[in-house]
């Protein structure tokens, strides 16, 4: 009877190792609505390839981090594809809006739930001022800078 118990244990150990190795090797699937807001602390990790701009909407005067936003004009892995810039509110809510000087980004969109995105213009090398505000008028507008530069030497 003890032999019967050893067989399932013998098979369980390799199966468990296989599952752990498989899960560890999976690439990051990207943004997930169930993940925590990267701007909840007010400062997301700084990246020129995947920039996240945190808009602190906890006081009357908005604050963005980082300022200036320094971003590459194309992705390092594909020098023809633009980099997506994200603006997220600290609260995770609010109708955040951005208006950017021409020449730095295209395809700007805002979802009305604390997030805006825009894609860099491939080949752009320019500093652009932009306005950021929360629709509803309870915050003052802010005019930080987006610095789009050449990717990767």
C-alpha positions in Angstrom: 0.0 0.0 0.0 2.9 2.4 0.6 4.0 1.8 -3.0 0.7 3.2 -4.2 1.3 6.4 -2.3 4.8 6.9 -3.6 3.8 6.8 -7.2 1.5 10.0 -7.0 4.2 11.8 -4.9 6.8 10.8 -7.4 4.8 12.3 -10.3 3.7 15.4 -8.4 7.2 16.7 -7.8 8.2 16.9 -11.5 4.7 18.3 -12.4 5.0 21.0 -9.8 8.5 22.0 -11.0 7.3 22.1 -14.6 4.4 24.5 -13.6 6.7 26.8 -11.6 9.2 27.0 -14.5 6.5 27.6 -17.0 4.9 30.5 -15.0 8.3 32.1 -14.3 9.2 32.1 -18.0 6.0 33.8 -19.2 6.7 37.4 -20.5 4.9 40.3 -18.9 1.5 40.6 -20.6 1.5 44.4 -20.3 -1.2 46.6 -18.7 -3.9 44.9 -16.8 -6.9 46.7 -15.4 -6.8 44.6 -12.3 -3.2 45.8 -11.4 -2.6 48.6 -9.0 -2.4 52.1 -10.3 1.4 52.8 -10.9 0.7 56.4 -10.0 -1.0 55.7 -6.6 2.2 56.8 -4.9 2.6 59.9 -7.1 5.7 58.6 -8.9 5.8 55.8 -11.4 9.1 54.3 -12.6 10.8 56.6 -15.2 11.3 55.1 -18.6 12.1 56.7 -22.0 10.6 53.6 -23.8 7.4 53.2 -21.7 6.8 56.6 -20.1 4.1 57.0 -17.5 3.3 60.5 -16.4 1.6 60.7 -13.0 -0.8 63.5 -12.6 -1.3 64.2 -8.9 -4.9 65.4 -8.6 -5.0 65.3 -4.8 -4.8 69.1 -4.4 -6.1 72.1 -6.2 -2.9 72.7 -8.2 -2.0 69.7 -10.3 1.5 68.3 -10.2 3.0 65.9 -12.8 5.9 63.5 -12.4 8.3 63.5 -14.2 8.6 67.0 -15.5 10.0 67.3 -18.1 8.9 63.9 -19.5 11.9 62.7 -21.5 11.0 60.0 -24.1 12.5 58.4 -27.2 10.9 59.0 -30.5 10.8 55.3 -31.5 10.9 52.0 -29.7 14.3 50.5 -29.3 13.1 47.0 -30.4 11.5 48.4 -33.6 12.9 51.7 -34.8 9.8 52.4 -36.9 7.2 52.1 -34.2 6.3 55.1 -31.9 6.6 55.1 -28.1 3.3 55.4 -26.3 3.2 58.0 -23.5 0.6 57.5 -20.7 -0.8 60.1 -18.4 -2.5 58.6 -15.3 -4.1 60.4 -12.4 -2.9 59.6 -8.9 -6.6 59.0 -7.8 -7.2 56.6 -10.7 -10.3 58.6 -11.7 -11.2 62.0 -13.1 -11.4 63.2 -16.7 -7.7 64.0 -17.3 -7.0 65.9 -20.5 -3.8 66.9 -22.3 -3.2 69.3 -25.1 0.3 69.2 -26.6 2.1 71.5 -29.0 2.3 70.0 -32.6 5.3 68.0 -33.6 5.9 65.7 -30.6 2.9 63.3 -30.5 0.0 61.9 -32.6 -3.0 59.8 -31.8 -3.8 61.4 -28.5 -6.8 59.9 -26.7 -8.3 60.2 -23.2 -10.7 57.7 -21.7 -12.5 60.0 -19.2 -11.4 57.7 -16.3 -8.0 59.1 -15.4 -6.0 58.1 -18.4 -4.7 59.7 -21.6 -2.3 58.2 -24.2 -0.4 59.6 -27.1 2.2 58.2 -29.5 5.5 59.9 -30.3 6.1 61.1 -33.8 8.9 58.9 -35.2 11.9 61.1 -36.1 10.8 63.9 -33.9 13.5 65.7 -31.8 11.7 68.5 -30.1 10.6 69.9 -26.7 6.9 70.6 -26.5 5.0 72.4 -23.8 1.6 70.8 -23.0 -1.4 71.6 -20.9 -2.8 69.1 -18.5 -6.1 69.5 -16.6 -9.0 67.6 -15.1 -12.4 68.4 -16.7 -14.7 69.9 -14.1 -12.7 73.0 -13.2 -11.7 72.1 -9.6 -8.0 72.1 -10.5 -5.7 74.7 -12.0 -4.2 73.9 -15.4 -0.5 73.0 -15.5 1.9 73.4 -18.4 4.8 70.9 -18.2 7.2 69.8 -20.9 7.5 66.7 -23.1 11.0 66.2 -24.5 11.1 63.8 -27.5 14.6 62.7 -28.5 16.4 60.3 -30.6 16.3 56.7 -29.6 19.2 54.5 -28.6 22.7 55.1 -29.8 
